[in-house]
Amino acid sequence: MTVKYFTDTDTALIQFSDREIQETKEISENIYIDVDEKGNIVSMTIENAKANAGLSEISYQEIPRQTT
């Protein structure tokens, strides 16, 4: 997964895989997802990202599976 931020357009692109994009779906006015031929998410685009996604800080945390 990669996250790219384009300062000139205030756009964030989150790429989950490198599969071929079949369709782009508008989730809201500023959020779009790209899906492959099976409907799996390939990437997400967030326009006006600083206001809509709080991009002043990005963190990643992997949570281990809990056993019961």
N, C-alpha and C positions, 0 to 999 in steps of 0.2 A: 504494500500500500504506500502511496506517495501523496503528499499534500503540497500543492503549489499555490503560491499567492502572487497575483499580478497587481502590483501597486498602481500601475497606470489606469487600470479599470476597476480597482477594488473588488476583484473577483478571486474566489478560492476554487480550486479544482482538486477534488479528492479522487484519486484513482485506486480502485480496489483490485483490478486485474487488467490484463492487456488483451482480453477477448475482444472480438470485433463487435462494434456497436450496431445494433439492429434498429433501435428506436430511441428517441429522446422524449421523455415525459415531463410535462410541467407539473410540479407538485404545488407550487404557489407562485406568486408574482416574481420572486427572486430565486427560486430553487428548482433545479432541473436534475433529473436522473437519466442516465444512459443505461439501457439494458441490452443484453445479448438476445439471440434468437430463442432462448429458453425462458426469457424474462428475468434472468439473474442480473443484479446490479453490477455494472462495470465501473461507473464513475458518477460523481455528484458535482454539480456546479452551483456555487452560491454567489449571486451578485449582491453588491453592496455588503460585502462580507464583514467588514468591521462592525457595522451596525447589526447585521442579521445573525452573525455567528460568533461575535465576541473574540475576534482573532488576535487580540493583544497578547494572548498566551495560549499556547498549544501544549498539551501534555498527553502522554501515552502511558497507560497502565494495563498490564496483563494480569488478570485475576485468575489464580489457579483454580482448577476444578475442586469443588468440595466433595468429599466423600461422606456418606451418611452412615 
